[in-house]
Every structure is written in structure tokens, then in C-alpha cells.
């Protein structure tokens, strides 16, 4: 599969709104999809006013998903919330992701997209040594896609849920630039 990625622009907001409205996305992202809400929440990144990055994932030129990327240190409040659950190492990156259309779900595209974006992250952010991702424990499809892309569970704990119907239990997964993470290789 030939994955490419490009930064989300304002011309992509209608597509994002459609994706956010689909039940398989809305369940876990719990995001408003009105034009105003998409502009409010994705506009600052699209204009370079926010430190996070929103990327469209294209497969053979067709938009299939969205990947968000940020350095943990760019969001101190998020880092502080995470600290009791898992001590995020300096320079760590986090990602969030979705597959947009219902017909693309359950075909292995999420795992392939994540793996391709990890390679992109290592190329773009040479100073980053690992990617640490908290996922709602109930979102089995999401954390299994991470595992299939090489991520390893490193912690579990309670974090503010994206969707208030969830209990806040999260699984934290990690992938090191070196290709794998084990407690023996990093000391924890």
C-alpha cells in the first residue's frame, strides 16, 4: 500500500466533518461536526497557530484517514494528567488517528496507516525516541491496531475520557524508535 500524508488545510474541513459524523468515529472521538466546530478545532492547526499537526492519510491518493501528532511537552496539562498513569519520557510524541469511511473499517487500513505514519514521524522528528499513546481501554480495535503496528502496552490507568459515556480506563502503548520496547531494555 502506498501511503502518503499531507497537512490538513481548510479545504479539508467538509471531509473531516463528514468523517466525524460517522458513528464509528463519533463513538470514540465524540466531536462536534458542524462547520463552525470543525473550523474551531482544526483551524488553528491548519493555520500553524497550534503546535499539534493534523495530517490526512492518503492511500493511492485517496483520503482514508486522519492522524494527529504532537509532542507531549507541547501540552503540559495533558502531560501532567498522564504522569500518575505513565511517566512519559522527554521528547516523546503522541498520535491520534481515525479511519474516515465505514467501508474502510475492519480491513487492516488502520494498522497500515499507523505504521506508515510512524515511519514518517521518525523521519520528521529525529530527536524523538518514542511514541506514547493512551487509548480508551474499551476501544479494542484502536489499541489492537497499535499492537499490530508494533506498539507494546506499558501501563493502564484512569484518564479523562474523550467520551463521557466511557469510564476513563485507558491502556497506554509505546513504540520506541529502536523498533521495540521492553522493560529490560529501557529500565521501565
ZAMARGU-4260 file (C-alpha; in steps of 0.2 Angstrom, whole numbers, plus 5000, padded with zeros to 4 digits):
<rodrens>
0) 5000/5000/5000 | 5007/5017/4995 | 5003/5029/5009 | 5006/5047/5008 | 5002/5061/5021
5) 4998/5079/5019 | 4994/5093/5031 | 4976/5096/5034 | 4970/5113/5026 | 4954/5122/5027
10) 4948/5115/5011 | 4948/5098/5020 | 4935/5103/5034 | 4920/5097/5025 | 4928/5080/5023
15) 4933/5080/5041 | 4915/5085/5046 | 4908/5070/5036 | 4920/5058/5044 | 4917/5065/5062
20) 4898/5062/5059 | 4900/5043/5055 | 4895/5033/5071 | 4911/5023/5071 | 4921/5039/5073
25) 4909/5048/5083 | 4909/5035/5096 | 4927/5037/5101 | 4931/5055/5095 | 4915/5062/5102
30) 4917/5078/5092 | 4905/5091/5085 | 4905/5090/5066 | 4896/5107/5062 | 4906/5118/5050
35) 4909/5130/5065 | 4916/5116/5077 | 4927/5109/5064 | 4934/5127/5060 | 4936/5130/5079
40) 4945/5114/5082 | 4955/5111/5066 | 4958/5128/5060 | 4972/5133/5072 | 4982/5118/5067
45) 4978/5121/5048 | 4985/5139/5050 | 5000/5134/5060 | 4994/5143/5076 | 4994/5127/5086
50) 5009/5115/5090 | 5000/5099/5085 | 4999/5093/5067 | 4984/5086/5058 | 4988/5075/5043
55) 4977/5067/5030 | 4982/5050/5026 | 4980/5045/5008 | 4981/5028/5001 | 4985/5028/4982
60) 4980/5047/4983 | 4963/5044/4991 | 4959/5051/5008 | 4957/5037/5020 | 4961/5044/5037
65) 4967/5057/5049 | 4982/5057/5060 | 4986/5070/5073 | 5003/5071/5080 | 5011/5082/5094
70) 5025/5082/5106 | 5019/5078/5124 | 5029/5093/5131 | 5019/5105/5120 | 5003/5101/5131
75) 5009/5102/5149 | 4991/5099/5156 | 4990/5083/5146 | 5007/5078/5152 | 5003/5081/5170
80) 4987/5071/5168 | 4997/5057/5161 | 5011/5057/5174 | 5002/5046/5188 | 4997/5033/5175
85) 5014/5033/5165 | 5029/5044/5166 | 5031/5050/5148 | 5049/5051/5143 | 5057/5068/5137
90) 5055/5070/5118 | 5040/5058/5117 | 5027/5060/5103 | 5009/5056/5104 | 4997/5052/5090
95) 4978/5050/5087 | 4970/5043/5072 | 4954/5038/5063 | 4948/5029/5048 | 4935/5040/5040
100) 4923/5030/5029 | 4913/5015/5037 | 4918/5004/5021 | 4937/5006/5025 | 4935/5000/5043
105) 4940/4982/5048 | 4952/4980/5033 | 4968/4982/5041 | 4970/5000/5035 | 4972/5007/5052
110) 4987/4997/5056 | 4995/5001/5039 | 4991/5019/5041 | 4999/5020/5059 | 5014/5010/5053
115) 5017/5022/5039 | 5014/5037/5050 | 5027/5030/5062 | 5040/5029/5049 | 5035/5047/5044
120) 5037/5053/5062 | 5054/5045/5064 | 5060/5054/5048 | 5052/5071/5053 | 5056/5071/5071
125) 5074/5064/5073 | 5075/5070/5091 | 5060/5059/5096 | 5064/5042/5104 | 5047/5035/5106
130) 5028/5037/5103 | 5017/5035/5118 | 4998/5033/5115 | 4984/5032/5128 | 4968/5023/5121
135) 4952/5020/5129 | 4953/5003/5136 | 4935/4999/5128 | 4942/5004/5111 | 4949/4987/5107
140) 4950/4990/5088 | 4961/5005/5091 | 4974/4998/5103 | 4974/4981/5093 | 4979/4992/5078
145) 4993/5000/5088 | 4999/4982/5094 | 4999/4976/5076 | 5009/4991/5071 | 5022/4986/5084
150) 5017/4996/5100 | 5018/4987/5116 | 5006/4990/5131 | 5016/4998/5146 | 5003/5005/5158
155) 4984/5005/5162 | 4975/5019/5172 | 4962/5032/5173 | 4962/5047/5162 | 4949/5060/5157
160) 4938/5050/5144 | 4935/5058/5126 | 4918/5052/5128 | 4908/5055/5144 | 4900/5038/5142
165) 4917/5029/5145 | 4924/5025/5162 | 4941/5033/5159 | 4951/5017/5159 | 4965/5018/5147
170) 4978/5007/5140 | 4995/5016/5137 | 5005/5009/5122 | 5023/5014/5117 | 5034/5011/5102
175) 5052/5015/5103 | 5062/5022/5088 | 5074/5007/5090 | 5059/4996/5085 | 5053/4989/5101
180) 5051/4992/5120 | 5054/4980/5134 | 5056/4984/5152 | 5073/4976/5152 | 5079/4987/5138
185) 5075/5004/5145 | 5073/5001/5163 | 5055/5005/5163
</rodrens>
